[in-house]
């Protein structure tokens, strides 16, 4: 089959690779009908997350049709159209049973690569470094799905692929981020980032009762998406002297009730601190440009909630004293997609959580490297590239 493979920093190629096969009786084989880029992919593409190996198939946001099942797969049948969360989860460990799916104890065979940094291993992820399990990714014609009965969610008739594909990762990440905020009716929620995850978080915040959602970014087309498709108020941070002061003005001096960071370790910004982060990151003296997260910490009201969705490694000058003195609640995780999937599908059926507008560019799999280049550089107003492997 054909698949998009990582062959070094900023070196992606579509290659011929062996077809996947049933390894465990709980496996299924999925014929991929659509997959999409994700901002977190850029971190290992750019070389900031280690343990990639030449030839690794990437991609963790996807959907398709089941074409083969192992003998212990009971719930999912051949021919079923499904969407799959990006984390591989067993469904039976303590963490899965407590809806902490991305912390699954049983799906990362490379725990020794994570324990020195995290203390304990997390769940595996499709196509996302060997530290996260070394699973083959989904930018391919076919992919093996371990624990198929747990991780496959049937797509109802009437929903197009574009309405479902983002429920694999961007949707549940943003939805979880809003859920972390414990939004009370009428709350003001500020979201840093108007990419896929940020826009999903903004949409979910309104579904959960927010009175006003504020989207912060620098790209006019993304800010326009936030206004048009979500109904958010927007701030272009390059057009103001201080995002913090603007947010104070918008909230009567108090600050947003909750702030969501949907940017992560390669945040852009302005000023001396941004220049400092760029130099240190380029010299591999830190992994993170943390401007968006620092700004969110400063902006949230006293006693408010900070929800961190961006992927981070090692950040310099992290303002823990601000968090402590302001009495903030901080909640963060990789996405627990299995917890939210059925709820999101119900919203999608009602037209309440339709993220199809994110799919700005479509490519055959053979042009996937070009799709990533456009996605990374945001050329032609690209928000998400989607691939059609078959």
C-alpha positions in Angstrom: 0.0 0.0 0.0 1.0 3.7 -0.2 1.6 5.8 2.9 3.1 9.1 4.0 6.4 8.5 5.9 8.7 10.6 8.0 12.3 10.3 6.8 14.0 13.1 8.8 13.3 16.6 10.0 11.0 18.3 7.4 11.4 15.3 5.1 8.1 13.6 4.3 7.6 11.2 1.4 4.8 9.0 0.1 6.2 5.5 -0.2 5.2 1.9 -0.8 5.0 0.0 2.5 3.7 -3.5 3.6 -0.1 -3.8 4.1 -1.1 -4.0 7.8 -2.4 -7.3 9.1 -4.2 -8.7 12.1 -1.7 -9.1 15.0 -4.0 -9.5 18.0 -7.5 -11.1 18.0 -8.9 -7.8 19.1 -7.5 -6.0 16.0 -9.4 -4.7 13.0 -8.1 -3.4 9.6 -9.5 -0.1 8.5 -9.6 1.2 4.9 -8.9 4.9 5.4 -11.4 7.1 3.5 -10.1 10.4 5.0 -7.3 11.6 7.2 -6.1 15.1 8.1 -3.1 17.1 9.3 -2.7 18.1 12.9 -0.7 20.9 14.4 0.9 18.5 16.9 2.5 16.7 13.9 4.5 19.7 13.2 6.4 19.4 16.4 8.1 16.1 15.4 8.3 17.1 11.8 10.3 20.1 12.9 12.4 17.9 15.2 11.2 19.1 18.6 9.8 15.7 19.7 12.4 12.8 19.5 12.1 9.1 18.9 11.0 9.2 15.3 12.6 6.7 12.9 13.1 6.9 9.2 10.2 5.2 7.4 7.6 5.8 10.2 4.1 6.2 8.8 2.5 9.4 10.4 -1.0 10.6 10.9 -3.4 10.2 13.8 -6.7 12.0 12.8 -8.7 9.7 10.5 -11.8 7.7 9.7 -12.8 4.9 7.3 -14.4 1.5 6.7 -13.7 -1.7 8.5 -12.5 -4.4 6.0 -11.2 -7.1 8.4 -11.7 -8.1 12.0 -9.9 -10.4 14.4 -11.7 -13.3 16.0 -12.4 -11.5 19.3 -13.9 -8.4 17.8 -17.6 -8.6 18.6 -19.2 -5.1 18.3 -17.6 -3.8 15.0 -18.4 -5.6 11.8 -16.9 -5.5 8.3 -18.3 -2.8 6.2 -19.0 -0.5 9.2 -18.0 3.2 8.7 -16.2 4.4 11.8 -14.3 7.3 13.2 -11.4 6.6 15.6 -9.9 8.7 18.4 -6.2 9.3 18.0 -5.2 7.5 21.2 -5.1 3.7 21.3 -7.0 2.5 24.5 -7.7 -0.8 26.0 -11.0 0.0 27.7 -10.3 -2.2 30.7 -7.5 -0.6 32.8 -8.1 1.8 35.8 -7.5 4.9 33.6 -9.9 3.9 30.8 -12.6 3.0 33.4 -12.2 6.4 34.9 -12.6 8.2 31.5 -8.8 9.2 31.5 -8.4 7.5 28.1 -5.2 9.1 26.9 -3.5 7.7 30.1 -4.3 4.1 29.3 -1.9 1.7 31.1 -1.9 -1.0 28.5 -1.3 0.4 25.0 2.2 1.8 25.0 4.8 -1.0 24.5 7.6 1.6 24.7 7.0 2.7 28.3 10.8 2.8 28.9 11.1 5.8 26.5 8.5 7.9 28.5 9.2 7.0 32.1 12.5 8.9 32.4 10.6 12.1 31.4 7.0 11.6 32.7 7.5 9.1 35.5 4.8 6.9 34.0 3.8 6.0 30.5 0.7 7.3 28.7 -1.4 5.6 26.1 -0.1 4.9 22.5 -1.0 7.2 19.6 -1.2 6.4 16.0 1.8 7.7 14.0 3.3 9.8 16.7 6.8 8.8 17.7 8.1 5.6 19.3 7.8 7.2 22.8 4.1 7.0 22.2 4.1 3.4 21.1 5.5 3.4 17.6 2.1 2.6 16.0 1.8 3.0 12.3 -0.1 6.1 11.4 -3.2 6.7 9.3 -1.9 8.7 6.3 -2.1 5.4 4.5 -4.5 3.3 2.5 -5.0 0.9 5.4 -4.2 1.0 9.1 -4.4 -1.6 11.9 -6.8 -0.7 14.8 -5.9 -2.5 18.1 -8.8 -2.8 20.6 -11.3 -2.2 17.8 -14.4 -2.7 19.9 -13.3 0.0 22.3 -11.8 2.5 19.9 -14.1 2.4 16.8 -17.2 4.6 16.8 -19.9 4.0 14.1 -20.8 7.0 12.0 -24.5 7.5 11.6 -26.1 7.7 8.1 -26.4 11.3 6.8 -23.1 12.6 8.1 -20.5 13.4 5.5 -16.8 12.5 6.0 -15.9 16.2 6.5 -18.4 16.5 9.3 -16.9 13.5 11.1 -13.1 13.5 10.4 -12.3 16.2 13.0 -14.1 14.3 15.7 -11.1 12.0 15.7 -8.7 14.5 17.4 -9.3 18.3 16.9 -12.9 18.0 18.0 -12.4 16.1 21.2 -9.3 18.0 22.1 -11.2 21.3 21.9 -14.4 19.9 23.5 -12.4 18.5 26.4 -10.6 21.9 26.8 -14.0 23.6 27.1 -15.3 20.9 29.5 -12.2 21.5 31.7 -13.4 25.1 32.2 -16.6 24.1 34.1 -18.3 26.9 32.2 -21.1 28.6 34.1 -23.9 30.3 32.1 -22.7 33.6 30.8 -19.0 33.1 31.4 -16.4 34.7 29.2 -13.9 32.3 27.7 -10.8 33.4 25.8 -9.1 31.0 23.5 -5.5 31.4 22.2 -5.4 29.9 18.7 -7.9 29.8 15.8 -6.7 26.6 14.2 -8.6 23.4 14.3 -8.4 22.8 18.0 -8.9 26.4 19.0 -12.0 26.7 16.8 -13.4 23.5 18.2 -12.8 24.7 21.7 -14.6 28.0 20.9 -17.6 26.1 19.4 -17.8 23.8 22.4 -17.6 26.7 24.9 -20.7 28.1 23.4 -22.4 24.7 23.5 -21.6 24.5 27.2 -23.2 27.9 28.0 -20.5 30.6 27.6 -22.0 34.0 27.2 -19.0 35.3 25.2 -16.1 33.5 23.5 -13.0 35.5 22.4 -10.6 34.0 19.8 -7.0 35.2 19.6 -4.8 34.8 16.6 -2.9 36.7 13.9 -4.3 35.3 10.6 -7.2 37.3 9.3 -8.8 34.3 7.6 -8.8 32.3 10.8 -10.2 35.1 12.8 -12.9 35.4 10.2 -13.7 31.7 10.6 -14.1 32.3 14.3 -16.5 35.1 13.7 -18.4 33.4 10.9 -18.6 29.8 11.9 -18.5 30.1 15.7 -19.8 33.6 16.6 -16.7 34.5 18.6 -15.4 38.0 19.2 -11.8 38.1 17.9 -8.5 39.8 18.7 -5.6 40.0 16.2 -2.7 40.1 18.6 -0.4 41.8 16.0 -2.9 44.7 15.8 -2.9 45.6 19.4 -0.3 46.9 21.9 -1.4 44.4 24.6 -3.8 41.4 24.5 -3.9 41.5 28.3 -5.1 45.1 28.3 -7.7 44.5 25.6 -9.1 41.5 27.6 -9.3 43.7 30.7 -11.2 46.3 28.8 -13.6 43.7 27.4 -14.3 42.3 30.8 -14.6 45.4 32.9 -11.1 45.0 34.3 -11.7 41.5 35.8 -10.3 39.2 33.0 -11.9 36.1 31.3 -13.4 33.5 33.6 -11.4 30.8 31.7 -8.6 30.8 29.3 -7.8 28.0 26.9 -4.3 27.6 25.3 -4.8 25.8 21.9 -1.4 26.8 20.5 1.5 24.8 22.1 5.2 24.8 21.8 5.7 26.6 18.5 3.7 29.7 19.4 4.3 32.9 17.5 4.3 36.3 19.2 5.9 39.7 19.4 8.5 41.5 21.5 11.7 40.6 23.3 10.4 37.5 25.0 9.4 35.9 21.7 12.8 36.6 20.2 14.4 35.1 23.3 12.3 31.9 22.9 13.1 31.6 19.2 16.8 31.7 19.9 16.7 29.2 22.7 14.5 26.9 20.7 16.7 27.1 17.6 19.7 26.2 19.8 17.7 23.3 21.4 18.2 24.9 24.8 14.4 24.6 25.3 11.7 22.9 23.3 9.0 25.5 23.7 8.1 28.9 22.6 5.7 29.6 25.4 4.3 33.1 24.7 0.7 32.1 24.3 0.6 30.1 27.5 2.3 32.8 29.5 -0.1 35.3 28.2 -3.1 33.2 29.0 -1.8 32.7 32.6 -1.5 36.5 33.0 -4.9 37.2 31.4 -7.3 34.8 33.3 -9.1 36.4 36.2 -8.2 35.6 39.8 -9.6 32.3 40.8 -10.2 31.4 37.2 -9.5 28.3 35.1 -6.6 27.7 32.7 -7.1 24.9 30.2 -4.0 23.8 28.4 -4.5 21.9 25.2 -1.2 22.8 23.4 1.6 20.2 23.3 4.6 21.2 25.5 8.0 19.8 26.5 10.5 21.9 28.5 9.6 25.6 28.8 11.9 28.4 30.2 10.5 31.1 32.4 7.3 29.4 33.3 5.3 31.7 35.7 4.3 29.3 38.4 4.2 32.1 40.9 1.4 33.8 38.9 -0.7 30.6 39.0 -0.2 30.2 42.7 -0.8 33.8 43.7 -3.9 34.2 41.6 -5.4 31.0 42.8 -5.8 29.5 39.4 -7.2 26.1 38.6 -5.0 24.4 35.9 -6.4 21.5 33.9 -4.6 19.8 31.0 -4.4 16.5 29.2 -4.0 14.8 25.9 -7.5 14.3 24.6 -9.8 11.7 26.1 -11.6 11.2 22.8 -13.5 8.0 23.8 -15.2 10.0 26.6 -16.7 12.6 24.3 -17.2 10.8 21.0 -20.9 9.8 21.3 -21.8 13.2 22.7 -20.0 14.9 19.8 -21.6 12.7 17.2 -25.0 13.6 18.6 -24.1 17.3 18.4 -22.9 16.8 14.8 -26.2 15.1 13.8 -28.1 18.2 15.1 -25.7 20.5 13.3 -24.4 21.9 16.6 -20.8 20.7 16.3 -20.1 20.8 12.5 -16.4 21.3 12.0 -16.4 20.6 8.2 -15.4 24.2 7.5 -11.9 23.4 8.8 -11.3 21.2 5.7 -10.0 24.0 3.5 -7.8 21.9 1.2 -8.2 18.4 -0.2 -5.4 16.2 -1.6 -4.9 12.7 -2.9 -2.5 10.8 -0.6 0.3 11.1 -3.3 0.3 14.8 -2.6 0.3 14.6 1.1 3.8 16.1 1.6 2.6 19.2 -0.3 -0.5 19.3 1.9 1.7 19.3 5.0 3.8 22.0 3.6 0.8 24.2 2.9 -0.6 23.4 6.3 2.7 24.2 8.1 3.3 27.5 6.2 -0.4 28.4 6.1 -0.2 29.2 2.4 -3.4 29.8 0.4 -5.2 30.3 3.7 -4.8 26.6 4.6 -6.4 25.7 7.9 -6.4 21.9 7.5 -5.3 19.7 4.7 -7.4 16.5 4.3 -6.2 13.4 2.4 -8.2 10.9 0.4 -6.0 7.7 0.5 -8.3 5.5 -1.5 
